Amino acid sequence: MDKLSFAKLRPGDDLPELRIEITAKLIVGGAIASRDFQDVHHDQDAAQALGSPDIFMNILTTNGLVGRYVTDWCGPGARLKKVDIKLGAPNYPGDRLVFSGVISSKNDAARTVEVKIAGRNRLGEHVSGAICVEFQVKE
């Protein structure tokens, strides 16, 4: 991917779509990596006993995937200043999470953009929110 130019960014610009296949390995690995040992994230029987059809992704893994989506787009010359997300439909093994985003505002003086993101799966919107990205490297 070419280096992203802050000067060329405009509100209304779309981020490229990102598709992530949701596997049990991703769900369990994300829960363990984030030290979330709640059984509904790794034990199918425990999840089903609580009414869920299967294990499901925790919010910390979702937050990490949101970070990946935005930083893959903006590159190493930028950093996430604020991440404000909310969860919707759960992610289960076998789902495909599809991220989309759009620049909603730009602050030239602070060298920041706000990006509105959404991640959808077969059940609907899994995650939505706003991310503030600061571009540190000047062109």
DSSP file with accessible surface (Angstrom, degrees, kcal/mol):
  #  RESIDUE AA STRUCTURE BP1 BP2  ACC     N-H-->O    O-->H-N    N-H-->O    O-->H-N    TCO  KAPPA ALPHA  PHI   PSI    X-CA   Y-CA   Z-CA
    1    1 A M              0   0  166      0, 0.0     3,-0.1     0, 0.0     2,-0.0   0.000 360.0 360.0 360.0 139.2    0.0    0.0    0.0
    2    2 A D        -     0   0  148      1,-0.1     2,-0.1     3,-0.0     3,-0.0  -0.350 360.0 -87.3 -69.1 153.8    1.2    3.5   -0.8
    3    3 A K        -     0   0  154      1,-0.1     2,-0.3    -2,-0.0    -1,-0.1  -0.396  46.6-118.5 -62.6 133.7    2.0    5.9    2.1
    4    4 A L        -     0   0   37     70,-0.3     2,-0.7    69,-0.1     3,-0.1  -0.580  21.3-142.4 -77.0 132.1   -1.1    7.7    3.1
    5    5 A S    >>  -     0   0   27     -2,-0.3     3,-0.9     1,-0.2     4,-0.6  -0.868   6.0-158.9-100.1 115.5   -0.9   11.5    2.7
    6    6 A F  G >4 S+     0   0    6     -2,-0.7     3,-1.3     1,-0.2    -1,-0.2   0.893  92.8  60.2 -56.4 -41.3   -2.6   13.5    5.4
    7    7 A A  G 34 S+     0   0   51      1,-0.3    -1,-0.2    -3,-0.1   101,-0.0   0.807 105.1  48.7 -59.6 -29.2   -2.9   16.5    3.1
    8    8 A K  G <4 S+     0   0  163     -3,-0.9    -1,-0.3     2,-0.0    -2,-0.2   0.546  86.3 108.3 -90.2  -8.0   -4.9   14.5    0.6
    9    9 A L    <<  -     0   0   10     -3,-1.3    97,-0.0    -4,-0.6    -3,-0.0  -0.486  46.0-178.3 -72.9 142.0   -7.4   13.1    3.1
   10   10 A R    >   -     0   0  132     -2,-0.2     3,-2.3    95,-0.0    93,-0.3  -0.991  36.0 -96.4-138.9 145.1  -11.0   14.6    3.0
   11   11 A P  T 3  S+     0   0   73      0, 0.0    93,-0.2     0, 0.0     3,-0.1  -0.340 113.9  37.2 -55.2 138.1  -14.2   14.0    5.0
   12   12 A G  T 3  S+     0   0   51     91,-3.4     2,-0.2     1,-0.4    92,-0.1   0.183  82.4 134.4  98.6 -15.7  -16.3   11.6    3.1
   13   13 A D    <   -     0   0   60     -3,-2.3    90,-2.8    90,-0.1    -1,-0.4  -0.488  51.5-133.1 -66.6 134.0  -13.3    9.5    1.9
   14   14 A D  E     -A  102   0A 128     88,-0.2    88,-0.3    -2,-0.2    -1,-0.1  -0.653   7.4-133.1 -87.9 144.3  -13.9    5.8    2.4
   15   15 A L  E     -A  101   0A  10     86,-2.5    86,-0.5    -2,-0.3     3,-0.1  -0.633  38.7 -94.2 -84.1 152.7  -11.5    3.4    4.0
   16   16 A P  E     -     0   0A  76      0, 0.0    -1,-0.1     0, 0.0     2,-0.1  -0.381  46.3-103.9 -66.2 148.4  -10.9    0.1    2.1
   17   17 A E  E     -     0   0A 108     83,-0.1     2,-0.4    -3,-0.1    83,-0.2  -0.395  31.3-157.6 -70.5 147.3  -13.0   -2.8    3.3
   18   18 A L  E     -A   99   0A  31     81,-1.6    81,-3.4    -2,-0.1     2,-0.5  -0.998   2.1-161.6-128.7 129.7  -11.5   -5.5    5.4
   19   19 A R  E     -A   98   0A 134     -2,-0.4     2,-0.4    79,-0.2    79,-0.2  -0.941   7.7-175.0-112.3 130.3  -13.0   -9.0    5.7
   20   20 A I  E     -A   97   0A  14     77,-2.9    77,-3.2    -2,-0.5     2,-0.4  -0.991  20.9-136.7-128.1 124.9  -12.0  -11.3    8.6
   21   21 A E  E     -A   96   0A  98     -2,-0.4     2,-0.6    75,-0.2    75,-0.2  -0.675  22.0-137.2 -78.5 127.3  -13.1  -14.9    8.9
   22   22 A I        +     0   0    3     73,-3.2    72,-3.0    -2,-0.4     2,-0.3  -0.786  30.2 174.4 -91.9 118.6  -14.2  -15.6   12.5
   23   23 A T     >  -     0   0   64     -2,-0.6     4,-2.3    70,-0.2     5,-0.2  -0.794  45.7-114.6-117.9 162.0  -12.9  -18.9   13.7
   24   24 A A  H  > S+     0   0   46     -2,-0.3     4,-3.1     1,-0.2     5,-0.3   0.895 119.0  56.9 -60.2 -38.1  -13.1  -20.6   17.1
   25   25 A K  H  > S+     0   0  182      1,-0.2     4,-2.7     2,-0.2     5,-0.2   0.907 107.1  47.4 -60.8 -43.1   -9.3  -20.3   17.2
   26   26 A L  H  > S+     0   0   50      2,-0.2     4,-2.4     3,-0.2     5,-0.2   0.925 114.3  47.1 -64.1 -44.1   -9.5  -16.5   16.7
   27   27 A I  H  X S+     0   0    0     -4,-2.3     4,-2.0     2,-0.2    31,-0.3   0.954 117.8  40.3 -63.8 -49.8  -12.2  -16.2   19.4
   28   28 A V  H  X S+     0   0   40     -4,-3.1     4,-2.8     1,-0.2     5,-0.2   0.936 116.3  50.2 -66.7 -45.8  -10.4  -18.3   22.0
   29   29 A G  H  X S+     0   0   36     -4,-2.7     4,-2.8    -5,-0.3    -1,-0.2   0.902 111.1  49.1 -60.4 -41.8   -7.0  -16.9   21.2
   30   30 A G  H  X S+     0   0   14     -4,-2.4     4,-1.7    -5,-0.2    -1,-0.2   0.905 111.7  49.0 -64.6 -40.5   -8.2  -13.3   21.5
   31   31 A A  H  <>S+     0   0    1     -4,-2.0     5,-3.2    -5,-0.2    -2,-0.2   0.943 114.5  44.5 -65.1 -45.5   -9.9  -14.1   24.8
   32   32 A I  H ><5S+     0   0   95     -4,-2.8     3,-1.8     1,-0.2    -2,-0.2   0.932 111.8  52.5 -65.2 -44.7   -6.7  -15.7   26.2
   33   33 A A  H 3<5S+     0   0   86     -4,-2.8    -1,-0.2     1,-0.3    -2,-0.2   0.840 112.4  45.6 -61.1 -32.1   -4.5  -13.0   24.9
   34   34 A S  T 3<5S-     0   0   36     -4,-1.7    -1,-0.3    -5,-0.2    -2,-0.2   0.299 115.6-117.2 -94.4   9.8   -6.6  -10.3   26.6
   35   35 A R  T < 5 +     0   0  193     -3,-1.8     2,-0.8     1,-0.2    -3,-0.2   0.806  65.7 145.4  60.1  34.3   -6.7  -12.4   29.8
   36   36 A D      < +     0   0   42     -5,-3.2    -1,-0.2    -6,-0.2    -2,-0.1  -0.865  18.9 172.9-102.2  99.4  -10.5  -12.8   29.6
   37   37 A F        +     0   0  122     -2,-0.8    -1,-0.1    -3,-0.1     2,-0.1   0.210  23.6 140.8 -96.8  15.7  -11.1  -16.3   31.0
   38   38 A Q    >   -     0   0  102      1,-0.2     3,-2.0    -7,-0.1     4,-0.2  -0.402  56.5-131.3 -57.5 127.8  -14.9  -16.1   30.9
   39   39 A D  G >> S+     0   0   62      1,-0.3     4,-2.9     2,-0.2     3,-2.0   0.749  98.4  72.9 -62.6 -23.4  -16.0  -19.5   29.8
   40   40 A V  G 34 S+     0   0   10      1,-0.3    16,-1.5     2,-0.2    -1,-0.3   0.667  94.6  56.6 -66.7 -11.1  -18.4  -18.3   27.2
   41   41 A H  G <4 S+     0   0   13     -3,-2.0    -1,-0.3    14,-0.2   -10,-0.2   0.449 126.2  13.1 -97.9  -1.5  -15.4  -17.3   25.1
   42   42 A H  T <4 S+     0   0   89     -3,-2.0     2,-0.6     1,-0.2    -2,-0.2   0.461 111.4  71.5-147.9  -8.9  -13.8  -20.8   25.0
   43   43 A D     X  -     0   0   63     -4,-2.9     4,-2.4     1,-0.2     5,-0.2  -0.913  52.8-166.8-122.6 105.9  -16.3  -23.5   26.3
   44   44 A Q  H  > S+     0   0   90     -2,-0.6     4,-2.8     1,-0.2     5,-0.2   0.891  89.9  52.5 -58.9 -41.6  -19.1  -24.3   23.9
   45   45 A D  H  > S+     0   0  116      1,-0.2     4,-2.2     2,-0.2    -1,-0.2   0.916 110.5  47.7 -62.3 -41.9  -21.1  -26.2   26.5
   46   46 A A  H  > S+     0   0   15      2,-0.2     4,-0.9     1,-0.2    -1,-0.2   0.907 112.6  49.1 -65.9 -40.7  -20.9  -23.2   29.0
   47   47 A A  H ><>S+     0   0    0     -4,-2.4     5,-2.3    -8,-0.3     3,-0.7   0.934 112.3  47.9 -64.1 -42.8  -21.9  -20.8   26.3
   48   48 A Q  H ><5S+     0   0   89     -4,-2.8     3,-1.9     1,-0.2    -2,-0.2   0.859 103.5  61.2 -68.3 -33.0  -24.9  -22.9   25.3
   49   49 A A  H 3<5S+     0   0   88     -4,-2.2    -1,-0.2     1,-0.3    -2,-0.2   0.789 105.3  49.8 -63.5 -24.3  -26.0  -23.3   28.9
   50   50 A L  T <<5S-     0   0  127     -4,-0.9    -1,-0.3    -3,-0.7    -2,-0.2   0.288 130.2 -95.8 -96.4   7.8  -26.4  -19.6   29.0
   51   51 A G  T < 5S+     0   0   68     -3,-1.9    -3,-0.2     1,-0.3    -2,-0.1   0.462  83.1 128.6  97.6   1.2  -28.5  -19.6   25.8
   52   52 A S      < -     0   0   15     -5,-2.3    -1,-0.3    -6,-0.2    -2,-0.1  -0.684  58.9-136.2 -88.1 144.2  -25.8  -18.8   23.2
   53   53 A P  S    S-     0   0   80      0, 0.0     2,-0.3     0, 0.0    -5,-0.1   0.740  81.1 -17.9 -71.6 -18.7  -25.5  -21.1   20.2
   54   54 A D  S    S-     0   0   39     -7,-0.1   -11,-0.1   -14,-0.0   -10,-0.0  -0.943  92.9 -55.7-165.7 178.5  -21.7  -21.2   20.5
   55   55 A I        -     0   0    7     -2,-0.3     2,-0.3   -14,-0.1   -14,-0.2  -0.289  57.5-153.9 -62.3 158.5  -18.7  -19.4   22.0
   56   56 A F        -     0   0   55    -16,-1.5    36,-0.2    36,-0.1     2,-0.1  -0.969  18.2 -92.5-142.0 157.4  -18.6  -15.7   21.0
   57   57 A M        -     0   0    7     34,-1.9    34,-0.2    -2,-0.3     2,-0.2  -0.352  36.8-129.1 -69.4 142.7  -15.9  -13.0   20.7
   58   58 A N     >  -     0   0    4    -31,-0.3     4,-2.0   -17,-0.1     3,-0.3  -0.476  22.8-111.8 -87.5 164.1  -15.1  -10.7   23.6
   59   59 A I  H  > S+     0   0   82      1,-0.2     4,-3.0     2,-0.2     5,-0.2   0.834 114.1  60.2 -67.1 -30.0  -15.0   -6.9   23.3
   60   60 A L  H  > S+     0   0   88      2,-0.2     4,-2.0     1,-0.2    -1,-0.2   0.897 106.1  46.9 -67.7 -36.8  -11.3   -6.8   23.8
   61   61 A T  H  > S+     0   0   14     -3,-0.3     4,-2.4     2,-0.2    -1,-0.2   0.931 112.4  50.2 -67.4 -43.4  -10.7   -8.9   20.7
   62   62 A T  H  X S+     0   0    0     -4,-2.0     4,-2.5     1,-0.2    -2,-0.2   0.932 109.0  52.1 -57.9 -44.9  -13.2   -6.8   18.8
   63   63 A N  H  X S+     0   0   66     -4,-3.0     4,-2.5     1,-0.2    -1,-0.2   0.910 109.1  50.4 -58.9 -41.9  -11.3   -3.6   19.9
   64   64 A G  H  X S+     0   0   45     -4,-2.0     4,-2.5     2,-0.2    -1,-0.2   0.895 109.9  49.4 -63.5 -39.7   -8.1   -5.1   18.7
   65   65 A L  H  X S+     0   0   17     -4,-2.4     4,-2.6     2,-0.2    -2,-0.2   0.879 109.3  52.1 -68.6 -36.0   -9.6   -5.9   15.3
   66   66 A V  H  X S+     0   0    0     -4,-2.5     4,-2.4     2,-0.2     5,-0.2   0.942 110.4  49.1 -61.3 -46.5  -10.9   -2.3   15.1
   67   67 A G  H  X S+     0   0   15     -4,-2.5     4,-2.8     1,-0.2     5,-0.3   0.916 110.8  50.1 -59.2 -43.2   -7.4   -1.1   15.8
   68   68 A R  H  X S+     0   0  111     -4,-2.5     4,-2.6     2,-0.2     5,-0.2   0.929 109.1  52.3 -60.1 -45.8   -6.0   -3.4   13.1
   69   69 A Y  H  X S+     0   0    6     -4,-2.6     4,-1.1     1,-0.2    -2,-0.2   0.950 115.6  38.9 -57.4 -49.0   -8.5   -2.2   10.6
   70   70 A V  H  X S+     0   0    0     -4,-2.4     4,-2.8     1,-0.2     5,-0.3   0.922 117.3  47.8 -73.0 -42.1   -7.7    1.5   11.1
   71   71 A T  H  X S+     0   0   55     -4,-2.8     4,-2.3    -5,-0.2    -1,-0.2   0.839 106.0  58.4 -72.0 -29.4   -3.9    1.2   11.5
   72   72 A D  H  < S+     0   0   88     -4,-2.6    -1,-0.2    -5,-0.3    -2,-0.2   0.879 113.4  42.0 -60.3 -35.3   -3.7   -1.1    8.4
   73   73 A W  H  < S+     0   0   17     -4,-1.1    -2,-0.2    -5,-0.2    -1,-0.2   0.941 121.2  36.8 -75.5 -49.0   -5.2    1.9    6.6
   74   74 A C  H  < S-     0   0    8     -4,-2.8     3,-0.4     1,-0.1   -70,-0.3   0.755  98.2-150.5 -84.7 -23.3   -3.3    4.8    8.2
   75   75 A G    ><  -     0   0   23     -4,-2.3     3,-1.1    -5,-0.3    -1,-0.1  -0.120  38.8 -49.5  83.5-179.0    0.1    3.1    8.5
   76   76 A P  T 3  S+     0   0  137      0, 0.0    -1,-0.2     0, 0.0    -4,-0.0   0.607 121.5  72.6 -74.2 -10.3    3.0    3.5   10.9
   77   77 A G  T 3  S+     0   0   20     -3,-0.4    59,-2.2    59,-0.1    60,-1.5   0.301  97.9  55.3 -86.6  12.7    3.1    7.3   10.6
   78   78 A A  E <   -B  135   0A  12     -3,-1.1     2,-0.3    57,-0.3    57,-0.2  -0.887  65.5-155.1-137.5 165.3   -0.1    7.7   12.6
   79   79 A R  E     -B  134   0A 109     55,-2.4    55,-2.9    -2,-0.3     2,-0.6  -0.991  27.2-108.6-142.7 153.3   -1.5    6.6   16.0
   80   80 A L  E     +B  133   0A  51     -2,-0.3    53,-0.2    53,-0.2     3,-0.1  -0.704  31.4 178.2 -81.1 120.8   -4.9    6.0   17.4
   81   81 A K  E     +     0   0A 107     51,-3.1     2,-0.3    -2,-0.6    -1,-0.2   0.781  68.9   8.7 -91.3 -34.0   -5.7    8.8   19.9
   82   82 A K  E     -B  132   0A 134     50,-1.3    50,-2.6     2,-0.0     2,-0.5  -0.972  56.5-167.0-151.8 135.3   -9.2    7.7   20.9
   83   83 A V  E     +B  131   0A  54     -2,-0.3     2,-0.5    48,-0.2    48,-0.2  -0.990  10.4 175.5-124.4 118.9  -11.3    4.6   20.2
   84   84 A D  E     +B  130   0A  95     46,-2.3    46,-2.3    -2,-0.5     2,-0.3  -0.918  18.0 156.9-127.2 100.4  -15.0    4.8   21.1
   85   85 A I  E     -B  129   0A  30     -2,-0.5     2,-0.3    44,-0.2    44,-0.2  -0.861  25.5-160.2-125.1 160.0  -16.8    1.7   20.1
   86   86 A K  E     -B  128   0A 143     42,-2.5    42,-1.9    -2,-0.3     2,-0.2  -0.988  20.3-126.0-136.4 148.2  -20.0   -0.2   21.0
   87   87 A L  E     +B  127   0A  74     -2,-0.3    40,-0.3    40,-0.2    39,-0.1  -0.627  30.0 162.9 -92.3 151.7  -21.0   -3.8   20.4
   88   88 A G        +     0   0   50     38,-3.0    38,-0.3     1,-0.5    -1,-0.1   0.066  58.2  17.4-126.6-115.2  -24.0   -5.1   18.6
   89   89 A A  S    S-     0   0   21     36,-2.4    -1,-0.5     1,-0.1    35,-0.1  -0.297  84.9-108.9 -64.6 141.7  -24.6   -8.6   17.2
   90   90 A P        -     0   0   44      0, 0.0     2,-0.5     0, 0.0    33,-0.2  -0.275  21.2-124.8 -69.1 157.9  -22.2  -11.2   18.5
   91   91 A N        -     0   0    0    -34,-0.2   -34,-1.9    35,-0.1     3,-0.0  -0.940  32.7-177.2-101.3 122.8  -19.4  -12.8   16.4
   92   92 A Y    >   -     0   0   30     -2,-0.5     3,-2.2   -36,-0.2   -70,-0.2  -0.801  39.9 -79.4-113.3 160.2  -19.6  -16.6   16.3
   93   93 A P  T 3  S+     0   0   32      0, 0.0   -70,-0.2     0, 0.0     3,-0.1  -0.311 119.6  33.1 -55.8 138.2  -17.3  -19.2   14.7
   94   94 A G  T 3  S+     0   0   67    -72,-3.0   -71,-0.1     1,-0.4     2,-0.1   0.228  92.1 120.0  95.7 -13.4  -18.1  -19.3   11.0
   95   95 A D    <   -     0   0    2     -3,-2.2   -73,-3.2   -73,-0.2     2,-0.5  -0.391  56.8-139.2 -76.3 161.8  -19.1  -15.6   10.7
   96   96 A R  E     -A   21   0A 117    -75,-0.2     2,-0.5    -3,-0.1   -75,-0.2  -0.993  12.1-150.3-120.1 122.2  -17.3  -13.2    8.4
   97   97 A L  E     -A   20   0A   0    -77,-3.2   -77,-2.9    -2,-0.5     2,-0.6  -0.831  11.7-165.6 -94.1 122.9  -16.7   -9.8    9.9
   98   98 A V  E     -AC  19 120A  29     22,-2.8    22,-2.3    -2,-0.5     2,-0.3  -0.949   4.0-158.4-116.2 114.7  -16.6   -7.0    7.3
   99   99 A F  E     +AC  18 119A   0    -81,-3.4   -81,-1.6    -2,-0.6     2,-0.3  -0.714  14.7 171.5 -91.6 142.2  -15.2   -3.7    8.3
  100  100 A S  E     + C   0 118A  56     18,-2.5    18,-2.3    -2,-0.3     2,-0.3  -0.946   5.3 176.7-139.0 159.5  -16.0   -0.4    6.5
  101  101 A G  E     -AC  15 117A   8    -86,-0.5   -86,-2.5    -2,-0.3     2,-0.3  -0.992  14.7-161.3-159.8 162.2  -15.2    3.1    7.4
  102  102 A V  E     -AC  14 116A  47     14,-2.1    14,-2.7    -2,-0.3     2,-0.5  -0.995  31.9-111.3-147.3 143.1  -15.4    6.7    6.3
  103  103 A I  E     - C   0 115A   2    -90,-2.8   -91,-3.4    -2,-0.3    12,-0.3  -0.663  33.1-180.0 -73.5 122.0  -13.5    9.9    7.3
  104  104 A S  E     +     0   0A  45     10,-2.9     2,-0.3    -2,-0.5    11,-0.2   0.720  61.8   0.6 -98.4 -25.5  -16.1   12.0    9.1
  105  105 A S  E     - C   0 114A  55      9,-1.3     9,-2.3   -95,-0.1     2,-0.4  -0.988  56.6-152.0-158.2 161.6  -14.0   15.0   10.0
  106  106 A K  E     - C   0 113A  41     -2,-0.3     2,-0.5     7,-0.2     7,-0.2  -1.000   1.6-163.3-140.3 136.7  -10.5   16.4    9.7
  107  107 A N  E  >> - C   0 112A  78      5,-3.1     5,-2.0    -2,-0.4     4,-1.0  -0.926   4.2-172.6-121.1 103.0   -8.5   18.9   11.8
  108  108 A D  T  45S+     0   0  108     -2,-0.5     3,-0.2     1,-0.2    -1,-0.1   0.880  83.7  53.6 -64.2 -39.3   -5.5   20.3    9.9
  109  109 A A  T  45S+     0   0  100      1,-0.2    -1,-0.2     2,-0.1    -2,-0.0   0.906 118.4  34.5 -64.5 -41.5   -4.1   22.1   12.9
  110  110 A A  T  45S-     0   0   43      2,-0.1    -1,-0.2    24,-0.0    -2,-0.2   0.534 104.9-129.0 -88.7  -8.4   -4.0   19.0   15.1
  111  111 A R  T  <5 +     0   0   41     -4,-1.0    24,-3.1     1,-0.2     2,-0.3   0.916  63.5 132.6  57.8  45.7   -3.3   16.7   12.1
  112  112 A T  E   < -CD 107 134A  20     -5,-2.0    -5,-3.1    22,-0.2     2,-0.3  -0.905  40.4-166.3-124.5 155.3   -6.2   14.4   13.1
  113  113 A V  E     -CD 106 133A   1     20,-2.1    20,-2.9    -2,-0.3     2,-0.5  -0.970  17.3-137.2-130.8 149.8   -9.1   12.7   11.4
  114  114 A E  E     -CD 105 132A  63     -9,-2.3   -10,-2.9    -2,-0.3    -9,-1.3  -0.939  20.2-161.7-104.6 131.4  -12.1   11.1   12.9
  115  115 A V  E     -CD 103 131A   0     16,-3.0    16,-2.7    -2,-0.5     2,-0.5  -0.961   8.8-149.9-115.3 126.2  -13.1    7.9   11.2
  116  116 A K  E     -CD 102 130A  98    -14,-2.7   -14,-2.1    -2,-0.5     2,-0.3  -0.853  25.6-172.3 -90.7 128.1  -16.5    6.3   11.6
  117  117 A I  E     -CD 101 129A   7     12,-2.6    12,-1.8    -2,-0.5     2,-0.3  -0.858  15.6-173.8-121.9 158.0  -16.3    2.5   11.4
  118  118 A A  E     -CD 100 128A  15    -18,-2.3   -18,-2.5    -2,-0.3     2,-0.4  -0.983   7.6-162.5-146.0 142.4  -18.7   -0.4   11.3
  119  119 A G  E     -CD  99 127A   0      8,-2.8     7,-2.6    -2,-0.3     8,-1.8  -0.991  17.2-172.7-125.8 120.4  -18.1   -4.1   11.4
  120  120 A R  E     +CD  98 125A 128    -22,-2.3   -22,-2.8    -2,-0.4     5,-0.2  -0.862   9.2 177.4-116.2 149.2  -21.0   -6.3   10.1
  121  121 A N  E >   - D   0 124A  15      3,-2.9     3,-1.6    -2,-0.3   -24,-0.1  -0.671  56.1 -72.5-130.6-169.7  -21.5  -10.0   10.2
  122  122 A R  T 3  S+     0   0  165      1,-0.3     3,-0.1    -2,-0.2   -31,-0.1   0.735 131.5  51.2 -62.2 -21.7  -24.4  -12.3    9.1
  123  123 A L  T 3  S-     0   0   85      1,-0.3     2,-0.3   -33,-0.2    -1,-0.3   0.585 119.5-100.4 -90.8 -13.1  -26.5  -11.1   12.1
  124  124 A G  E <  S+ D   0 121A  13     -3,-1.6    -3,-2.9   -35,-0.1     2,-0.6  -0.954  78.6   7.1 131.3-148.5  -26.0   -7.4   11.5
  125  125 A E  E     + D   0 120A  81     -2,-0.3   -36,-2.4    -5,-0.2    -5,-0.3  -0.608  50.2 176.9 -79.9 116.2  -23.8   -4.8   13.0
  126  126 A H  E     +     0   0A   3     -7,-2.6   -38,-3.0    -2,-0.6     2,-0.3   0.854  69.7   3.9 -82.3 -41.6  -21.2   -6.3   15.3
  127  127 A V  E     +BD  87 119A   0     -8,-1.8    -8,-2.8   -40,-0.3     2,-0.3  -0.996  61.0 173.3-147.0 146.0  -19.3   -3.1   16.2
  128  128 A S  E     +BD  86 118A  19    -42,-1.9   -42,-2.5    -2,-0.3     2,-0.3  -0.970  22.1 110.6-146.0 159.5  -19.6    0.6   15.4
  129  129 A G  E     -BD  85 117A  19    -12,-1.8   -12,-2.6    -2,-0.3     2,-0.4  -0.991  53.0 -78.5 165.9-169.7  -17.8    3.7   16.6
  130  130 A A  E     -BD  84 116A  14    -46,-2.3   -46,-2.3    -2,-0.3     2,-0.4  -0.984  28.4-164.9-129.8 136.8  -15.5    6.6   16.0
  131  131 A I  E     -BD  83 115A   1    -16,-2.7   -16,-3.0    -2,-0.4     2,-0.6  -0.985  10.8-148.2-124.5 129.1  -11.7    6.5   16.0
  132  132 A C  E     -BD  82 114A  31    -50,-2.6   -51,-3.1    -2,-0.4   -50,-1.3  -0.874  18.3-167.0 -97.3 123.7   -9.5    9.6   16.2
  133  133 A V  E     -BD  80 113A   0    -20,-2.9   -20,-2.1    -2,-0.6     2,-0.5  -0.949   7.0-156.8-115.8 127.5   -6.3    9.2   14.3
  134  134 A E  E     -BD  79 112A  41    -55,-2.9   -55,-2.4    -2,-0.5     2,-0.7  -0.909   9.3-146.3-104.2 127.3   -3.3   11.5   14.7
  135  135 A F  E     +B   78   0A   9    -24,-3.1   -57,-0.3    -2,-0.5   -58,-0.1  -0.835  20.0 177.1 -93.5 114.1   -0.9   11.7   11.8
  136  136 A Q        +     0   0  102    -59,-2.2     2,-0.5    -2,-0.7   -58,-0.2   0.770  55.7  75.6 -90.6 -31.9    2.6   12.3   13.3
  137  137 A V  S    S-     0   0   71    -60,-1.5     2,-0.3     1,-0.0  -131,-0.2  -0.755  73.4-142.7 -89.5 123.6    4.8   12.3   10.3
  138  138 A K              0   0  156     -2,-0.5    -2,-0.1     1,-0.1  -133,-0.0  -0.647 360.0 360.0 -84.7 142.3    4.7   15.4    8.1
  139  139 A E              0   0  114     -2,-0.3    -1,-0.1     0, 0.0  -134,-0.0  -0.333 360.0 360.0 -72.3 360.0    4.9   15.0    4.4
